[in-house]
Amino acid sequence: MYDAIVVGARCAGSPTAMLLARKGHRVLLVDRASFPSDTMSTHLIHPPGIARLGHWGLLGRVAASDCPPCHEISIDFGAFSLSGHPPPIGGVAEHYCPRRTVLDKILVDAAVEAGAQLREGFRVEGLIQEGGRVAGVIGRTAGGGRVKERARVVVGADGMRSLVARTVGAPEYDARPALTCAYYTYWSGVSVRSFEIYPRDRWIVIAFPTNDGLVCTFCEWPREEFHTVRADVEGHFLKKLELAPGLARRLREGKREANFVGTGVLPNFFRKPYGPGWALVGDAGHHKDPVGGLGIMDAFRDADLLTDALDAGLSGRRPLDEALGGYEQRRNAATAHEYERNYQLARLQPPPDEMRRLFAALRGKQDETNRFFGTIARTVPSQEFYSSENIRRIINAA
């Protein structure tokens, strides 16, 4: 009998298992994959997520993984560009963009070191439900044997298509249709040392360094173009690159090292993240368009929030359902504004006139530009920077 079974061992599940085990709980962590292995990802970890890795004692492992930090952000609007350094949060101002083959292995190893039991190649087929509560999982081991494991709570960290969420019927709310399709690939021999953003009308490309001396290019198109883009991703990507000639030149000097990876299934939703004997974390409980690169950072945050709630409930300090209700409230409060802002960015529309005047007014004002980049890095509250009063102040000063 476990205190918790965590289904899914990637960037939401492994930290949850690690943190619960560090608090003395008996944890089983299962995943159908084995590690290291790859999965579709934005790669990007904003500074608040990097600060959490530091707090957990894992930042050194990421830094030592041959994944270079991004200290600077640049954004090319076509007519002009801005670059700067976001203010730090928790002493951290840099981004890291590790391959998931690297990051997930670090997180899985940390969970095992904390005392969680890991079962790789374990396929969960269903949940044990007794007396109106989830009481465990039914699955098959890597060898094909069918087993049942029981726990006081089952945590679904199994992504936006979560089997746990489907089985318990976790209701969705504030759900919004997918707006984009996204693809990415890797290049060698390309000079990209910072986090580069190229927003264009109905298209965006982001370039950043990752492990093994590679550069990743991540691009989005409107969802209605998905079937056309999918038929020739490279052709559409290279054609659009004409709108970012500086980046196009550097990519032509390099070599594409992998196929394009992507999808047109990018929904936006919240799910109720708890119920009798179950909880959800990461994309299983809340998913959004990848344009802002929020997924990994939010998964780390929610692992912390859920662990605090589960520890309070499992230890008897609070009723479990009450503690998990607090988890939902804290999660939603932390992400509501960014969810709305991210959805607007995913429309891939040109900025309104006031925003264009703001961006133009930032030229030559490095301190204000750095704070603007802090809103991208999530180290400066966007509500504060984009307040009407602050926008007018910057524009009028120009």
N, C-alpha and C positions, 0 to 999 in steps of 0.2 A: 504494500500500500504506500503510494507516494503522496506527498503533500500536493505536488503539482506535476502534471504532464504537460510539456510544452510541445505543440505540434508545429514544426517548422524551425529550422536552426540557422536562419540567416540573420539579417541585421536587426530584426525585432526579437526573434525567438532566443538566439544565443545570449544577448545581454540580459533578457528577462530571466533565463535559467541561471546565468552567472550570478546576478544580483540576489536572486532568491536563495541560491546555494550559499552565497557568502553570508546570508542572514541565518543560516543553519537549517534551512528547509530541505527536505528530501525531494529531489527533482529528477525526472526522467525527460530527456530531450531527444526527440525523434525527428528524422527527416528522410524522405524518400531518396535523396541524393547522398553521395559520399563527398568528403572534402579533402583537398580543394576541388571545387567545381565552379562553373560559371553560371550566371543567370542574367537576364536582361536588367539593365540598371542605368541610372543617370550618372553613376560614379561619384557625383559631387557631394562633399560633406562641408557644409558651411561652418564658420568658426564656432558657433554654439555647440555643434556636434563634435568638433575637434576638442573643445574644452571638456566635454563629457568624457571623451576618450582619455584625456589627461587625468581627469578625476578618477576614472576607473583604473588607471595605471597601464593603459594600453597604447597611449600615443607614441611612446618610444618604439613600439613594434611596428606601427604604421610608418613612422619616419625612417625606420631602418629597412623598410621593404623595397627600397629603390623607387619610391613614389615621391617625386619632388613636390615641395610645398608651393602654392601660388600665393605670393605676397601682394601682388598687384592685380587690379581689375582694370580692363579697358573696354570701352563700349564705342563702337563705330556707327554713327548715325548716317553715314554716307557723305553728307556735306561737311561734317566735322566729327572729331572724336574727343573723348574724355578718358583720362586715366588717373588712377589714384590708389590710395591705400586705405581700406576701411579702418575705422577706430577699433581697437581690440575689445573683446569681451572675455572676462575671466583670464586676462593676460594673453589671449589668443586673437590674432587677426588674420591668420592664413587659412586658406582652403587646402584640402587634400582631395585628390580624385583617384583613389586606388581601384585597380581591377577587383572584381568581386571574387575571383579566384584567390586573391591575397587577403582582402578584408574579412571575408566570411571565415576563412581558415583561422585567422587571428582570433575572431570572436568565439568560434567553436572551441578552440584550444583553451581559451580563458574560462569558458563555462566548465569544461572538464576539470581544469586545474582547481576551480572553486569547489568541486565536489559533485557536480551534476553528472548523472549517468547518460552517456550518449549511445544512441543506436542509429547508425547510418544504414541506408538502404531499407528503411522501415516504412512500409506503405500503410497508412491509416485508412481503413475501409469503413469505419463507422464508430459511433460512440455508444458506450454503455449508459443506459438511462434507467433509473430506478426511482420510484416515488416522486416523479416529476423533476428529478435532478439528473444532471450529467454526473456519472460516477467513474468514468474511465474511457479507454479506447479499445477498439478491436482492430487488429492489423496483421500484416504478414512481415516476417523478418526477411532479411536478405537471402536466407536460405529457403524461403517459401513456406515456412511454418506459420500456422495461424495461432495468434496469441491474444490474450486479453490482459490488459493492465489497468489497475484501479488507482484512483486518486481523489483527493478532496476537491480538486478543481482541475479542469482541463483548459489550457490556454491555446487559443488559435492564433498562431503567428504564421499562418500558411497563405498569406498573400491575398490579393483582391478577389480571387476565385475561391476563397477559403471554404474547405469542406466543413470545418467546424461551424462557420457562420451559416452555411446552407442547411446543415443538419438540424441546428437548433432554431432555424427560422429567424435569425437576427434581423430585425426590421431596419431598413434604410431610411434616412431623412436628409433633407437639404440636398437631394440628389440632383445632378445636372448632367445634361448630355455631353458626350465627348465632343471636343471642338477640333482636335488635331490628330494627325498621325506623326510618328517620330521614327527616325532611323539614326544609327550611329555606326562608325567604323574606326579603324586605327591606321595610323601612318607612321612610317619610319623616315628618318632623314629630314624632318620638318622642324623648323625653329619656332617653338611656341613655349615661352617661359612663364607667361601669366595666364590669367583667366580672361579670355577674349570673347566678346559678345557682339554679334552683328545682327541687329534687328532690322528687318525690311518689311515692306507692306506684304502681308500674308505669307511670311516666311521668316525664319530665324535660324542662325547657325551659331553654335558655341564651340570654341576650341580650347583644349586644356591639355597639359602634360599628364601622363599616367605612368604606370610601371614599365620597366624594360626599355626605357628611352623612347617610348611611343607617344604619339599625340592622338587624342580622341577628338573627332568632330561629331557633334550631336546636332541634328537639324529637325525642324518641325515644319509641316505644311498643314493647311486646313483639312479637316477630316473628309470633306467631300471630294478631295483629290486623291484619296487613299488608293483606290483601285488603279488609277492612272499612274501614280508614283510607284506603286508596288511592281508594276510591269517592267519598269526600267529605273530603279532607284539611282544607280550611278549616273545615268544620263540626265535625270532631272536635277540631281545634286550638282553636277558639273555645270549645267546651264545656269542654275541659280547663283553659282559662285561668281558669275560675271558681275553680280551686284556687290561683291566684296573682292575687288581685284588684288589687293595686297595679300589677303589670305590665299586666294586662288594661285598666285604666283608661287608662294611657298609650298603649297601642296603639290603643284606640278613638279617642283624640284625634288619631292620625296617619293615614296612608294607606298601604295595602299597594301596593308599586310593582312587584311581580313575581309570577309564579306560584310555587307551592310546587315545590321540586325535591327529589327524594329517591329512596330505593331500599329494598328489603328484602333485597338481596344484600350482606350484611356479614359475610363469613366471618372466621375467626380461624385463622391458620396461620403456621408457619415453612416456608420452602423451603430446601433445600440451595442456597447462593447461588453456587456455582462448579462448574466442571468443565473438561474439556479445551477451552480456547479460549473460554470463556464465563464470565460472572459476572452476578449479579442485585443490584439495589439498590432501595431504597424499597419500595413496596407489592408489587413483583414478587417480592421475597424474603421479606417479612414483612408481614402485614396483620392488623389488629385492629379491633374495634368502635370507632367514632368518638366514643364517649361521653367519653373523656378528652382528645380533641383532640391525640393524640400523633403523628399521621401526618407532618406537615410537619417538626416538630422532629426526629423519628427519621430522616426522609429526609436532612436536612442532616447529622446525625451519621454516618449510614452512608455518605454520599458522601465524607466525610472519611476514614473507616476504609477504604473500598474504594480510594480514591485512593492512600493510603499503601501498601496491599498491591500494587496494580498498578504503582506507581512502583518499588517494590523488585524486583518480578519482571521488569518490562520493561527495567529498567536493568541487570539481571544481578546485583544485590546478593544476591538470594535466588532459589531456584527458584520459578517463578511459582505452581505448585500449592501449594507450602509456604506462600508468602506469603498466598495466598487462603484456605488453611485457617486461618491466623491471623485473617484478617478474619472468618470465620464465628464463631470462638470469641469474639472481642471483641464482635461484634454481639450474640450470644446472651447473653453475660455482662452487657452493658449494658442489655438489655431484658427479661430473664427475669422479674424481680420485678414490673416495671410491667405486663407482659403478663398475669400472674396477677391483679394488683390491678384492672386495667382490665376483665378478664372478669367479675370479681365485681361491679363497678359496673354492668356492662351487664345484670345480672339485674334491675335496677330494683326491688329489694326494699327495704323499710324497713331502716334500720340495726339491728343487734342491740342488746340492752339496754345493753351496756357502751359501745358507741359513742354511744348517746343520752345516757348519763350523761357521757361525755367532752365532747360538744358543749355540753351544758348547763353543764358546769363551766368552759368557756372564756369564758363571759360575764363581762365585767369584767376579764379578764386579757388585755390587748392584746398583750403580748409573745408569750404562748403562742398566741394567736389568729393572730398574724402567722406564726408557725412552722407552724401548721396550714395556712394558706393557701400557705405555701411547699411543702407536699406536693402541693398542686393545681398550683402553678406549676412544680414539679419543680426547685426551688432548695433544698429541704430533703429529705434521704433519708426516704422514708416508712417504711422499716424502723426507722429511728432514732426517729421521732416516735411511731409506733404500736407500739413495743415495750411489752411488758406492764409493765415497770418505769416507763416514762414515763407511760403511761396511768394507772396507779395513783397516781403522784405528783400528777398534775394533779387527778384526782378527789378524792383525799384532802385536797389543799389547799383544795378548795372546801367 
